[in-house]
Amino acid sequence: MPLVTVTMIEGRPPEAKRALIREVTDAVERAIAAPRPSIRVIIQEVPAAHWGVAGEPKG
């Protein structure tokens, strides 16, 4: 059972997250021939204040 975890800054609309889940599922299915019902995608959303880039928080 493939499990893909995507970590990203919170705030994207539900439609964008649904599209991401669909596209990641498609990619895993193509890349490793995994049966679609076995693929799991988890989105972990992080507040911008907890996300640092180049030593600075994003929020």
VMD Tcl script that builds the backbone (N, CA, C; Angstrom):
set m [mol new atoms 177]
animate dup $m
set s [atomselect $m all]
$s set {name element resname resid chain x y z} {
  {N N MET 1 A 0.849 -1.170 0.000}
  {CA C MET 1 A 0.000 0.000 0.000}
  {C C MET 1 A 0.898 1.238 0.000}
  {N N PRO 2 A 1.031 1.928 -1.120}
  {CA C PRO 2 A 1.813 3.157 -1.158}
  {C C PRO 2 A 1.136 4.253 -0.339}
  {N N LEU 3 A 1.958 4.953 0.437}
  {CA C LEU 3 A 1.482 6.076 1.232}
  {C C LEU 3 A 2.362 7.278 0.915}
  {N N VAL 4 A 1.744 8.345 0.413}
  {CA C VAL 4 A 2.463 9.568 0.067}
  {C C VAL 4 A 2.002 10.662 1.015}
  {N N THR 5 A 2.962 11.338 1.644}
  {CA C THR 5 A 2.646 12.455 2.527}
  {C C THR 5 A 3.143 13.742 1.878}
  {N N VAL 6 A 2.257 14.711 1.765}
  {CA C VAL 6 A 2.591 16.023 1.206}
  {C C VAL 6 A 2.466 17.031 2.344}
  {N N THR 7 A 3.549 17.752 2.599}
  {CA C THR 7 A 3.526 18.794 3.625}
  {C C THR 7 A 3.590 20.138 2.922}
  {N N MET 8 A 2.653 21.019 3.275}
  {CA C MET 8 A 2.620 22.330 2.626}
  {C C MET 8 A 2.021 23.365 3.557}
  {N N ILE 9 A 2.246 24.625 3.219}
  {CA C ILE 9 A 1.694 25.715 4.009}
  {C C ILE 9 A 0.177 25.706 3.864}
  {N N GLU 10 A -0.508 25.914 4.984}
  {CA C GLU 10 A -1.967 25.892 4.971}
  {C C GLU 10 A -2.527 27.065 4.166}
  {N N GLY 11 A -3.797 26.902 3.772}
  {CA C GLY 11 A -4.506 28.008 3.148}
  {C C GLY 11 A -5.011 27.758 1.744}
  {N N ARG 12 A -4.663 26.635 1.147}
  {CA C ARG 12 A -5.150 26.373 -0.206}
  {C C ARG 12 A -6.604 25.913 -0.156}
  {N N PRO 13 A -7.358 26.251 -1.194}
  {CA C PRO 13 A -8.779 25.872 -1.194}
  {C C PRO 13 A -8.971 24.357 -1.316}
  {N N PRO 14 A -10.117 23.866 -0.844}
  {CA C PRO 14 A -10.396 22.424 -0.912}
  {C C PRO 14 A -10.274 21.849 -2.324}
  {N N GLU 15 A -10.686 22.622 -3.336}
  {CA C GLU 15 A -10.605 22.105 -4.716}
  {C C GLU 15 A -9.150 21.837 -5.109}
  {N N ALA 16 A -8.243 22.708 -4.685}
  {CA C ALA 16 A -6.826 22.532 -5.007}
  {C C ALA 16 A -6.279 21.287 -4.324}
  {N N LYS 17 A -6.699 21.040 -3.091}
  {CA C LYS 17 A -6.236 19.852 -2.381}
  {C C LYS 17 A -6.807 18.581 -3.006}
  {N N ARG 18 A -8.053 18.638 -3.440}
  {CA C ARG 18 A -8.633 17.468 -4.131}
  {C C ARG 18 A -7.862 17.179 -5.421}
  {N N ALA 19 A -7.523 18.236 -6.159}
  {CA C ALA 19 A -6.761 18.066 -7.408}
  {C C ALA 19 A -5.382 17.487 -7.119}
  {N N LEU 20 A -4.736 17.960 -6.065}
  {CA C LEU 20 A -3.419 17.442 -5.692}
  {C C LEU 20 A -3.496 15.965 -5.359}
  {N N ILE 21 A -4.472 15.574 -4.567}
  {CA C ILE 21 A -4.645 14.158 -4.215}
  {C C ILE 21 A -4.856 13.318 -5.470}
  {N N ARG 22 A -5.689 13.799 -6.364}
  {CA C ARG 22 A -5.959 13.073 -7.610}
  {C C ARG 22 A -4.692 12.933 -8.452}
  {N N GLU 23 A -3.954 14.030 -8.621}
  {CA C GLU 23 A -2.746 14.010 -9.462}
  {C C GLU 23 A -1.637 13.152 -8.859}
  {N N VAL 24 A -1.465 13.213 -7.546}
  {CA C VAL 24 A -0.453 12.379 -6.896}
  {C C VAL 24 A -0.836 10.904 -7.030}
  {N N THR 25 A -2.106 10.613 -6.841}
  {CA C THR 25 A -2.578 9.234 -7.011}
  {C C THR 25 A -2.306 8.746 -8.431}
  {N N ASP 26 A -2.617 9.576 -9.420}
  {CA C ASP 26 A -2.347 9.211 -10.819}
  {C C ASP 26 A -0.868 8.927 -11.045}
  {N N ALA 27 A -0.003 9.769 -10.486}
  {CA C ALA 27 A 1.444 9.612 -10.679}
  {C C ALA 27 A 1.953 8.319 -10.052}
  {N N VAL 28 A 1.482 8.004 -8.847}
  {CA C VAL 28 A 1.912 6.771 -8.189}
  {C C VAL 28 A 1.420 5.560 -8.973}
  {N N GLU 29 A 0.198 5.631 -9.422}
  {CA C GLU 29 A -0.360 4.524 -10.208}
  {C C GLU 29 A 0.482 4.275 -11.465}
  {N N ARG 30 A 0.838 5.339 -12.168}
  {CA C ARG 30 A 1.644 5.207 -13.388}
  {C C ARG 30 A 3.067 4.753 -13.089}
  {N N ALA 31 A 3.686 5.347 -12.092}
  {CA C ALA 31 A 5.105 5.126 -11.837}
  {C C ALA 31 A 5.423 3.716 -11.342}
  {N N ILE 32 A 4.569 3.184 -10.480}
  {CA C ILE 32 A 4.900 1.875 -9.898}
  {C C ILE 32 A 3.823 0.821 -10.127}
  {N N ALA 33 A 2.858 1.157 -10.969}
  {CA C ALA 33 A 1.784 0.217 -11.301}
  {C C ALA 33 A 1.040 -0.270 -10.050}
  {N N ALA 34 A 0.890 0.633 -9.092}
  {CA C ALA 34 A 0.160 0.283 -7.875}
  {C C ALA 34 A -1.332 0.265 -8.174}
  {N N PRO 35 A -2.061 -0.665 -7.609}
  {CA C PRO 35 A -3.507 -0.649 -7.778}
  {C C PRO 35 A -4.083 0.623 -7.131}
  {N N ARG 36 A -4.876 1.361 -7.874}
  {CA C ARG 36 A -5.417 2.639 -7.407}
  {C C ARG 36 A -6.074 2.561 -6.023}
  {N N PRO 37 A -6.870 1.524 -5.745}
  {CA C PRO 37 A -7.513 1.461 -4.421}
  {C C PRO 37 A -6.519 1.322 -3.253}
  {N N SER 38 A -5.279 0.958 -3.555}
  {CA C SER 38 A -4.299 0.778 -2.483}
  {C C SER 38 A -3.506 2.052 -2.177}
  {N N ILE 39 A -3.642 3.086 -2.994}
  {CA C ILE 39 A -2.837 4.303 -2.853}
  {C C ILE 39 A -3.471 5.244 -1.829}
  {N N ARG 40 A -2.649 5.726 -0.906}
  {CA C ARG 40 A -3.088 6.678 0.114}
  {C C ARG 40 A -2.285 7.968 -0.021}
  {N N VAL 41 A -2.948 9.103 0.091}
  {CA C VAL 41 A -2.291 10.406 0.062}
  {C C VAL 41 A -2.734 11.180 1.301}
  {N N ILE 42 A -1.769 11.676 2.044}
  {CA C ILE 42 A -2.052 12.482 3.231}
  {C C ILE 42 A -1.485 13.873 3.002}
  {N N ILE 43 A -2.305 14.893 3.229}
  {CA C ILE 43 A -1.833 16.273 3.174}
  {C C ILE 43 A -1.705 16.774 4.601}
  {N N GLN 44 A -0.508 17.223 4.934}
  {CA C GLN 44 A -0.267 17.838 6.236}
  {C C GLN 44 A -0.091 19.335 5.995}
  {N N GLU 45 A -0.952 20.138 6.613}
  {CA C GLU 45 A -0.864 21.580 6.438}
  {C C GLU 45 A -0.187 22.206 7.659}
  {N N VAL 46 A 0.732 23.096 7.385}
  {CA C VAL 46 A 1.519 23.743 8.422}
  {C C VAL 46 A 1.226 25.240 8.385}
  {N N PRO 47 A 1.017 25.880 9.540}
  {CA C PRO 47 A 0.836 27.326 9.541}
  {C C PRO 47 A 2.086 28.020 8.979}
  {N N ALA 48 A 1.904 29.106 8.251}
  {CA C ALA 48 A 3.021 29.822 7.638}
  {C C ALA 48 A 4.056 30.246 8.681}
  {N N ALA 49 A 3.609 30.580 9.875}
  {CA C ALA 49 A 4.534 30.993 10.936}
  {C C ALA 49 A 5.457 29.859 11.381}
  {N N HIS 50 A 5.081 28.630 11.061}
  {CA C HIS 50 A 5.890 27.465 11.440}
  {C C HIS 50 A 6.721 26.953 10.272}
  {N N TRP 51 A 6.759 27.677 9.166}
  {CA C TRP 51 A 7.457 27.261 7.947}
  {C C TRP 51 A 8.577 28.254 7.692}
  {N N GLY 52 A 9.801 27.791 7.732}
  {CA C GLY 52 A 10.931 28.699 7.538}
  {C C GLY 52 A 11.606 28.484 6.194}
  {N N VAL 53 A 12.011 29.583 5.568}
  {CA C VAL 53 A 12.769 29.543 4.318}
  {C C VAL 53 A 13.941 30.512 4.462}
  {N N ALA 54 A 15.142 30.014 4.237}
  {CA C ALA 54 A 16.356 30.834 4.315}
  {C C ALA 54 A 16.476 31.538 5.669}
  {N N GLY 55 A 16.082 30.852 6.722}
  {CA C GLY 55 A 16.206 31.384 8.060}
  {C C GLY 55 A 15.108 32.314 8.515}
  {N N GLU 56 A 14.075 32.468 7.685}
  {CA C GLU 56 A 12.973 33.386 8.017}
  {C C GLU 56 A 11.642 32.640 7.930}
  {N N PRO 57 A 10.719 32.915 8.883}
  {CA C PRO 57 A 9.395 32.305 8.777}
  {C C PRO 57 A 8.605 32.911 7.624}
  {N N LYS 58 A 7.778 32.100 6.991}
  {CA C LYS 58 A 6.968 32.560 5.851}
  {C C LYS 58 A 5.810 33.439 6.306}
  {N N GLY 59 A 5.361 33.296 7.550}
  {CA C GLY 59 A 4.205 34.065 7.996}
  {C C GLY 59 A 4.462 34.892 9.208}
}
mol reanalyze $m
mol bondsrecalc $m
mol representation Tube
mol addrep $m
